[in-house]
Amino acid sequence: MSRSVSPKIENHEFVVRLIEVCGTAQSSELARMLNISYQAAKNYLSGRIPDAKILRRIADRTPYSLHWLLTGTGDKFVAAKPANKDTHLLTDAIRALIEEQCRAIVGEFFQQQLQTKEQSAGEKIVVLSPHQIRDEKIIENAESISSEK
């Protein structure tokens, strides 16, 4: 009388969840997906629990909860974590600081423009060629001499 020996799978529930999470029961596909050896994939499909490094890899590559994968309890999928309230406060504070700095810089720019216009309104700017500069100095000296008399 011959008996067919079927390999006993330890942690059968874990293996079923691992197949669901990874989407395959083939050792070669699992090995490719997790970047592990064929033998390691075969061991995991036989019920061996992966080490932390491989569990982290599964978590990074699938939307499934590691808690659910290991225990079969809790939420099946990882929920998106809500942003921390402090993050929003910090973002708002940074935004307000940037706006304040921008207002100050733009204000300084417009103040300089206004001062430049005021100065140019009271003063007349004339561009002279080199010959005109010599003639202008002579006229200026002549006016100052005649006003002293």
Phi, psi and omega in degrees: 000122182256141177247137174274129181262118175255139182294136179278128180264119174281154177052050184306318181297321178298317181298317179299316179292320179299318178297320178295314182298314185272345176077017180203151174248007181269127180302319183294319179291319178297319179299317178295315183298317184263359180057053179231173179286159178300318182295319178297317178299318179297320178296317180295321179286349175265357176116355178289137179279129179296155176285174186301322181298316181287322177299320178297319178298318177298316180298321180290330187259355180224161178271007185278150177283133177293326177300315179295317180302315184281324188248335184082007179242163178085190180292137181286321183249152178282127177278147177295132182284131177290150180294146179292141180299324179298327179298317179295319179296317180295318179298316179296320179295318178296317179300317179297319179296317179296316178299318179298316180295319179297317178300318180296316181294315179295320178299315178298319180299312181292327177296318178295319179297318180295317178297320179297318179295319179296319179294318182287337178288325181275337183244147177254125180258124181236136178257123183244149173280167181302323180291321180292329180295317179297316180294322181295319179296321180295315180295318181298316179295322181293321179294320181290327179290317181290331179283340179283335183285000000 
